[in-house]
Amino acid sequence: METVEEILTSSEVAKWIRVSESTLCRWRQRGMGPRVTWMTPTCPRYRRLDVEQWLARAS
C-alpha cells in the first residue's frame, strides 16, 4: 500500500511551530526553517516529514 505525503500550508506550519506567518516567510527568504517546496512561484508548501525532521534537529 502506498503512503501519501501530507502537504501543509504556511499557515498550518506557522500555527504548528508557534511562529507568525511573517516569521516563517522571513525564514524562507533567509534559507532558514523547515524545507519548503514551491508548488508555483507564489505557493510554498511543506511536507509534514520535513517539518518534523527540522523540529527534531532544532530541539
N, CA, C and O atoms as a CHARMM CRD file, in Angstrom:
* protein
*
  236
    1    1 MET  N      0.83900  -1.18400   0.00000 PROA 1      0.00000
    2    1 MET  CA     0.00000   0.00000   0.00000 PROA 1      0.00000
    3    1 MET  C      0.88100   1.24300   0.00000 PROA 1      0.00000
    4    1 MET  O      1.84500   1.32500   0.76100 PROA 1      0.00000
    5    2 GLU  N      0.56000   2.19000  -0.83400 PROA 2      0.00000
    6    2 GLU  CA     1.34700   3.40600  -0.97800 PROA 2      0.00000
    7    2 GLU  C      0.91300   4.44700   0.05100 PROA 2      0.00000
    8    2 GLU  O     -0.27900   4.64300   0.28800 PROA 2      0.00000
    9    3 THR  N      1.89600   5.11100   0.65700 PROA 3      0.00000
   10    3 THR  CA     1.61200   6.15800   1.63000 PROA 3      0.00000
   11    3 THR  C      1.59600   7.51000   0.92200 PROA 3      0.00000
   12    3 THR  O      2.47800   7.79700   0.11300 PROA 3      0.00000
   13    4 VAL  N      0.61400   8.32800   1.21800 PROA 4      0.00000
   14    4 VAL  CA     0.51200   9.66000   0.63800 PROA 4      0.00000
   15    4 VAL  C      1.12900  10.65100   1.61400 PROA 4      0.00000
   16    4 VAL  O      0.80900  10.65200   2.80300 PROA 4      0.00000
   17    5 GLU  N      2.02500  11.50100   1.09200 PROA 5      0.00000
   18    5 GLU  CA     2.65500  12.50600   1.94600 PROA 5      0.00000
   19    5 GLU  C      1.65200  13.59400   2.31000 PROA 5      0.00000
   20    5 GLU  O      0.83800  14.01600   1.48900 PROA 5      0.00000
   21    6 GLU  N      1.73300  14.03300   3.55600 PROA 6      0.00000
   22    6 GLU  CA     0.86900  15.13600   3.96400 PROA 6      0.00000
   23    6 GLU  C      1.57500  16.44400   3.64300 PROA 6      0.00000
   24    6 GLU  O      2.71200  16.66700   4.06100 PROA 6      0.00000
   25    7 ILE  N      0.89800  17.29900   2.90600 PROA 7      0.00000
   26    7 ILE  CA     1.43500  18.59100   2.49400 PROA 7      0.00000
   27    7 ILE  C      0.72200  19.67500   3.30100 PROA 7      0.00000
   28    7 ILE  O     -0.50300  19.67200   3.41900 PROA 7      0.00000
   29    8 LEU  N      1.50800  20.60000   3.85400 PROA 8      0.00000
   30    8 LEU  CA     0.96700  21.64300   4.72400 PROA 8      0.00000
   31    8 LEU  C      1.17200  23.02800   4.11900 PROA 8      0.00000
   32    8 LEU  O      2.13700  23.26500   3.39300 PROA 8      0.00000
   33    9 THR  N      0.25800  23.93000   4.42600 PROA 9      0.00000
   34    9 THR  CA     0.39300  25.32400   4.00500 PROA 9      0.00000
   35    9 THR  C      1.27800  26.08000   4.99200 PROA 9      0.00000
   36    9 THR  O      1.58700  25.58300   6.07500 PROA 9      0.00000
   37   10 SER  N      1.67700  27.27900   4.60300 PROA 10     0.00000
   38   10 SER  CA     2.46200  28.12500   5.50300 PROA 10     0.00000
   39   10 SER  C      1.69000  28.42200   6.78300 PROA 10     0.00000
   40   10 SER  O      2.26100  28.42200   7.87300 PROA 10     0.00000
   41   11 SER  N      0.40900  28.67200   6.64800 PROA 11     0.00000
   42   11 SER  CA    -0.42700  28.95500   7.81000 PROA 11     0.00000
   43   11 SER  C     -0.44900  27.77600   8.77900 PROA 11     0.00000
   44   11 SER  O     -0.32700  27.96300   9.98900 PROA 11     0.00000
   45   12 GLU  N     -0.60100  26.57900   8.25700 PROA 12     0.00000
   46   12 GLU  CA    -0.63400  25.38000   9.10400 PROA 12     0.00000
   47   12 GLU  C      0.69900  25.16800   9.81700 PROA 12     0.00000
   48   12 GLU  O      0.73000  24.84300  11.00400 PROA 12     0.00000
   49   13 VAL  N      1.79900  25.35400   9.08900 PROA 13     0.00000
   50   13 VAL  CA     3.12100  25.17100   9.69800 PROA 13     0.00000
   51   13 VAL  C      3.36800  26.23900  10.75700 PROA 13     0.00000
   52   13 VAL  O      3.86300  25.93100  11.84100 PROA 13     0.00000
   53   14 ALA  N      3.03300  27.48100  10.45700 PROA 14     0.00000
   54   14 ALA  CA     3.23800  28.56600  11.41600 PROA 14     0.00000
   55   14 ALA  C      2.48100  28.29100  12.72000 PROA 14     0.00000
   56   14 ALA  O      3.02800  28.48400  13.80500 PROA 14     0.00000
   57   15 LYS  N      1.24300  27.84800  12.61800 PROA 15     0.00000
   58   15 LYS  CA     0.46400  27.52200  13.82000 PROA 15     0.00000
   59   15 LYS  C      1.10100  26.36600  14.58100 PROA 15     0.00000
   60   15 LYS  O      1.18400  26.40000  15.80900 PROA 15     0.00000
   61   16 TRP  N      1.54900  25.34600  13.85900 PROA 16     0.00000
   62   16 TRP  CA     2.14100  24.16100  14.46700 PROA 16     0.00000
   63   16 TRP  C      3.40400  24.51100  15.24500 PROA 16     0.00000
   64   16 TRP  O      3.57900  24.06300  16.37800 PROA 16     0.00000
   65   17 ILE  N      4.29000  25.31300  14.63900 PROA 17     0.00000
   66   17 ILE  CA     5.56400  25.61300  15.30500 PROA 17     0.00000
   67   17 ILE  C      5.50200  26.90000  16.12400 PROA 17     0.00000
   68   17 ILE  O      6.49700  27.33600  16.70300 PROA 17     0.00000
   69   18 ARG  N      4.31500  27.49500  16.15700 PROA 18     0.00000
   70   18 ARG  CA     4.03700  28.65700  17.00600 PROA 18     0.00000
   71   18 ARG  C      4.89800  29.87400  16.67400 PROA 18     0.00000
   72   18 ARG  O      5.51800  30.48300  17.54700 PROA 18     0.00000
   73   19 VAL  N      4.91500  30.20700  15.37900 PROA 19     0.00000
   74   19 VAL  CA     5.51200  31.45800  14.92300 PROA 19     0.00000
   75   19 VAL  C      4.49900  32.11300  13.99100 PROA 19     0.00000
   76   19 VAL  O      3.56100  31.46300  13.52800 PROA 19     0.00000
   77   20 SER  N      4.68900  33.38900  13.72000 PROA 20     0.00000
   78   20 SER  CA     3.78400  34.06700  12.79600 PROA 20     0.00000
   79   20 SER  C      4.10800  33.65500  11.35900 PROA 20     0.00000
   80   20 SER  O      5.20300  33.17500  11.06600 PROA 20     0.00000
   81   21 GLU  N      3.14300  33.85000  10.48100 PROA 21     0.00000
   82   21 GLU  CA     3.38900  33.54800   9.07000 PROA 21     0.00000
   83   21 GLU  C      4.48600  34.44500   8.50700 PROA 21     0.00000
   84   21 GLU  O      5.25400  34.01900   7.64500 PROA 21     0.00000
   85   22 SER  N      4.56400  35.68300   8.99000 PROA 22     0.00000
   86   22 SER  CA     5.61400  36.58000   8.50000 PROA 22     0.00000
   87   22 SER  C      6.99900  36.09800   8.93000 PROA 22     0.00000
   88   22 SER  O      7.96300  36.25200   8.18100 PROA 22     0.00000
   89   23 THR  N      7.10900  35.51900  10.12300 PROA 23     0.00000
   90   23 THR  CA     8.39100  34.94600  10.55700 PROA 23     0.00000
   91   23 THR  C      8.76200  33.77300   9.66900 PROA 23     0.00000
   92   23 THR  O      9.91100  33.65800   9.24200 PROA 23     0.00000
   93   24 LEU  N      7.81300  32.90800   9.38900 PROA 24     0.00000
   94   24 LEU  CA     8.06600  31.76800   8.51400 PROA 24     0.00000
   95   24 LEU  C      8.49700  32.24900   7.12400 PROA 24     0.00000
   96   24 LEU  O      9.40800  31.67500   6.52700 PROA 24     0.00000
   97   25 CYS  N      7.86000  33.27900   6.61900 PROA 25     0.00000
   98   25 CYS  CA     8.21700  33.86100   5.32400 PROA 25     0.00000
   99   25 CYS  C      9.64600  34.41000   5.35900 PROA 25     0.00000
  100   25 CYS  O     10.42200  34.18500   4.43100 PROA 25     0.00000
  101   26 ARG  N      9.98300  35.11200   6.40800 PROA 26     0.00000
  102   26 ARG  CA    11.33500  35.66800   6.56100 PROA 26     0.00000
  103   26 ARG  C     12.36300  34.53800   6.60900 PROA 26     0.00000
  104   26 ARG  O     13.41900  34.63200   5.98300 PROA 26     0.00000
  105   27 TRP  N     12.05900  33.48500   7.34200 PROA 27     0.00000
  106   27 TRP  CA    12.96700  32.33000   7.39800 PROA 27     0.00000
  107   27 TRP  C     13.17500  31.74600   6.00800 PROA 27     0.00000
  108   27 TRP  O     14.30200  31.40800   5.64300 PROA 27     0.00000
  109   28 ARG  N     12.09100  31.62100   5.21900 PROA 28     0.00000
  110   28 ARG  CA    12.21200  31.09200   3.84800 PROA 28     0.00000
  111   28 ARG  C     13.15900  31.95200   3.03200 PROA 28     0.00000
  112   28 ARG  O     14.02000  31.43700   2.32000 PROA 28     0.00000
  113   29 GLN  N     12.99700  33.26800   3.13800 PROA 29     0.00000
  114   29 GLN  CA    13.83400  34.19500   2.37700 PROA 29     0.00000
  115   29 GLN  C     15.30300  34.08700   2.77900 PROA 29     0.00000
  116   29 GLN  O     16.18800  34.34000   1.96200 PROA 29     0.00000
  117   30 ARG  N     15.56500  33.72100   4.01000 PROA 30     0.00000
  118   30 ARG  CA    16.93700  33.61600   4.52400 PROA 30     0.00000
  119   30 ARG  C     17.48300  32.19100   4.47300 PROA 30     0.00000
  120   30 ARG  O     18.60300  31.93900   4.91600 PROA 30     0.00000
  121   31 GLY  N     16.69800  31.26300   3.93500 PROA 31     0.00000
  122   31 GLY  CA    17.14100  29.87300   3.85100 PROA 31     0.00000
  123   31 GLY  C     17.12900  29.15600   5.18700 PROA 31     0.00000
  124   31 GLY  O     17.86400  28.18900   5.38500 PROA 31     0.00000
  125   32 MET  N     16.30000  29.62500   6.10000 PROA 32     0.00000
  126   32 MET  CA    16.17900  29.03200   7.43200 PROA 32     0.00000
  127   32 MET  C     14.84300  28.28600   7.51600 PROA 32     0.00000
  128   32 MET  O     14.03200  28.32500   6.59100 PROA 32     0.00000
  129   33 GLY  N     14.63900  27.61200   8.64100 PROA 33     0.00000
  130   33 GLY  CA    13.36600  26.93800   8.87800 PROA 33     0.00000
  131   33 GLY  C     13.26600  25.62400   8.13500 PROA 33     0.00000
  132   33 GLY  O     14.23800  25.15800   7.54200 PROA 33     0.00000
  133   34 PRO  N     12.07800  25.02600   8.17100 PROA 34     0.00000
  134   34 PRO  CA    11.88200  23.73300   7.51000 PROA 34     0.00000
  135   34 PRO  C     12.00800  23.85700   5.99200 PROA 34     0.00000
  136   34 PRO  O     11.78400  24.92300   5.41800 PROA 34     0.00000
  137   35 ARG  N     12.36900  22.75000   5.36100 PROA 35     0.00000
  138   35 ARG  CA    12.49700  22.71900   3.89800 PROA 35     0.00000
  139   35 ARG  C     11.14900  23.05400   3.26800 PROA 35     0.00000
  140   35 ARG  O     10.10900  22.54400   3.68300 PROA 35     0.00000
  141   36 VAL  N     11.18900  23.90300   2.28000 PROA 36     0.00000
  142   36 VAL  CA     9.96900  24.33200   1.58500 PROA 36     0.00000
  143   36 VAL  C      9.96600  23.76200   0.17400 PROA 36     0.00000
  144   36 VAL  O     11.01600  23.60600  -0.44800 PROA 36     0.00000
  145   37 THR  N      8.77100  23.45300  -0.32200 PROA 37     0.00000
  146   37 THR  CA     8.57100  23.02600  -1.70400 PROA 37     0.00000
  147   37 THR  C      7.65100  24.04300  -2.35400 PROA 37     0.00000
  148   37 THR  O      6.58700  24.36200  -1.82300 PROA 37     0.00000
  149   38 TRP  N      8.06400  24.54400  -3.49400 PROA 38     0.00000
  150   38 TRP  CA     7.26100  25.55200  -4.19000 PROA 38     0.00000
  151   38 TRP  C      6.37700  24.86400  -5.22200 PROA 38     0.00000
  152   38 TRP  O      6.87700  24.27900  -6.18300 PROA 38     0.00000
  153   39 MET  N      5.06500  24.93300  -5.02400 PROA 39     0.00000
  154   39 MET  CA     4.10900  24.35100  -5.96700 PROA 39     0.00000
  155   39 MET  C      4.02600  25.23400  -7.22000 PROA 39     0.00000
  156   39 MET  O      3.94400  24.72800  -8.33900 PROA 39     0.00000
  157   40 THR  N      4.04800  26.54300  -7.02000 PROA 40     0.00000
  158   40 THR  CA     4.14800  27.56400  -8.06500 PROA 40     0.00000
  159   40 THR  C      5.06400  28.63300  -7.48200 PROA 40     0.00000
  160   40 THR  O      5.41800  28.54700  -6.30600 PROA 40     0.00000
  161   41 PRO  N      5.46000  29.64000  -8.26200 PROA 41     0.00000
  162   41 PRO  CA     6.35400  30.66800  -7.71100 PROA 41     0.00000
  163   41 PRO  C      5.80100  31.42000  -6.49100 PROA 41     0.00000
  164   41 PRO  O      6.56600  32.04500  -5.75700 PROA 41     0.00000
  165   42 THR  N      4.50100  31.36600  -6.27000 PROA 42     0.00000
  166   42 THR  CA     3.91200  32.07400  -5.12900 PROA 42     0.00000
  167   42 THR  C      3.18600  31.14600  -4.15900 PROA 42     0.00000
  168   42 THR  O      2.39200  31.60600  -3.33800 PROA 42     0.00000
  169   43 CYS  N      3.45300  29.84700  -4.24800 PROA 43     0.00000
  170   43 CYS  CA     2.69900  28.87700  -3.44700 PROA 43     0.00000
  171   43 CYS  C      3.63100  27.91400  -2.70900 PROA 43     0.00000
  172   43 CYS  O      3.84600  26.78900  -3.15900 PROA 43     0.00000
  173   44 PRO  N      4.19100  28.36100  -1.56300 PROA 44     0.00000
  174   44 PRO  CA     5.06400  27.47000  -0.80000 PROA 44     0.00000
  175   44 PRO  C      4.25400  26.42800  -0.03900 PROA 44     0.00000
  176   44 PRO  O      3.17600  26.71900   0.47800 PROA 44     0.00000
  177   45 ARG  N      4.78500  25.21100   0.02400 PROA 45     0.00000
  178   45 ARG  CA     4.16600  24.14300   0.79400 PROA 45     0.00000
  179   45 ARG  C      5.25800  23.38100   1.53100 PROA 45     0.00000
  180   45 ARG  O      6.43000  23.42200   1.15700 PROA 45     0.00000
  181   46 TYR  N      4.85300  22.69400   2.57400 PROA 46     0.00000
  182   46 TYR  CA     5.79000  21.96000   3.41900 PROA 46     0.00000
  183   46 TYR  C      5.32600  20.52400   3.57500 PROA 46     0.00000
  184   46 TYR  O      4.14400  20.27200   3.80700 PROA 46     0.00000
  185   47 ARG  N      6.24800  19.58400   3.44900 PROA 47     0.00000
  186   47 ARG  CA     5.92100  18.18700   3.74300 PROA 47     0.00000
  187   47 ARG  C      5.98100  18.01400   5.25700 PROA 47     0.00000
  188   47 ARG  O      6.90900  18.50100   5.90300 PROA 47     0.00000
  189   48 ARG  N      5.00200  17.32800   5.81800 PROA 48     0.00000
  190   48 ARG  CA     4.96600  17.10000   7.26700 PROA 48     0.00000
  191   48 ARG  C      6.27400  16.47500   7.74500 PROA 48     0.00000
  192   48 ARG  O      6.80000  16.87800   8.78200 PROA 48     0.00000
  193   49 LEU  N      6.80200  15.51000   7.01800 PROA 49     0.00000
  194   49 LEU  CA     8.04400  14.84500   7.40300 PROA 49     0.00000
  195   49 LEU  C      9.20200  15.83800   7.49700 PROA 49     0.00000
  196   49 LEU  O     10.00800  15.75300   8.42300 PROA 49     0.00000
  197   50 ASP  N      9.29900  16.78000   6.55200 PROA 50     0.00000
  198   50 ASP  CA    10.37100  17.78400   6.58700 PROA 50     0.00000
  199   50 ASP  C     10.25700  18.67500   7.82200 PROA 50     0.00000
  200   50 ASP  O     11.26600  19.01200   8.44200 PROA 50     0.00000
  201   51 VAL  N      9.03700  19.05400   8.17700 PROA 51     0.00000
  202   51 VAL  CA     8.83600  19.90000   9.36100 PROA 51     0.00000
  203   51 VAL  C      9.19400  19.11600  10.62100 PROA 51     0.00000
  204   51 VAL  O      9.85200  19.64900  11.51400 PROA 51     0.00000
  205   52 GLU  N      8.76900  17.86600  10.69900 PROA 52     0.00000
  206   52 GLU  CA     9.09500  17.03400  11.86700 PROA 52     0.00000
  207   52 GLU  C     10.60300  16.86700  12.01300 PROA 52     0.00000
  208   52 GLU  O     11.13000  16.95100  13.12200 PROA 52     0.00000
  209   53 GLN  N     11.30100  16.63100  10.90400 PROA 53     0.00000
  210   53 GLN  CA    12.75700  16.47900  10.95800 PROA 53     0.00000
  211   53 GLN  C     13.43100  17.77900  11.37500 PROA 53     0.00000
  212   53 GLN  O     14.38300  17.76200  12.15500 PROA 53     0.00000
  213   54 TRP  N     12.94800  18.90000  10.86400 PROA 54     0.00000
  214   54 TRP  CA    13.50400  20.19800  11.23600 PROA 54     0.00000
  215   54 TRP  C     13.30100  20.45500  12.73800 PROA 54     0.00000
  216   54 TRP  O     14.21300  20.92600  13.41700 PROA 54     0.00000
  217   55 LEU  N     12.11800  20.14700  13.24300 PROA 55     0.00000
  218   55 LEU  CA    11.84600  20.32100  14.67100 PROA 55     0.00000
  219   55 LEU  C     12.76600  19.44400  15.51700 PROA 55     0.00000
  220   55 LEU  O     13.25400  19.88200  16.55900 PROA 55     0.00000
  221   56 ALA  N     13.00300  18.22400  15.08200 PROA 56     0.00000
  222   56 ALA  CA    13.88300  17.31000  15.82500 PROA 56     0.00000
  223   56 ALA  C     15.31100  17.85200  15.86800 PROA 56     0.00000
  224   56 ALA  O     15.97200  17.77800  16.90400 PROA 56     0.00000
  225   57 ARG  N     15.78900  18.39600  14.75000 PROA 57     0.00000
  226   57 ARG  CA    17.14700  18.96200  14.71700 PROA 57     0.00000
  227   57 ARG  C     17.24300  20.23200  15.55500 PROA 57     0.00000
  228   57 ARG  O     18.28300  20.50700  16.15300 PROA 57     0.00000
  229   58 ALA  N     16.16000  21.00400  15.59900 PROA 58     0.00000
  230   58 ALA  CA    16.17100  22.29100  16.30300 PROA 58     0.00000
  231   58 ALA  C     16.08900  22.13500  17.82100 PROA 58     0.00000
  232   58 ALA  O     16.41200  23.06600  18.55800 PROA 58     0.00000
  233   59 SER  N     15.65900  20.96800  18.28700 PROA 59     0.00000
  234   59 SER  CA    15.49400  20.80800  19.74400 PROA 59     0.00000
  235   59 SER  C     16.70600  20.19000  20.39800 PROA 59     0.00000
  236   59 SER  O     16.71900  19.99300  21.61300 PROA 59     0.00000
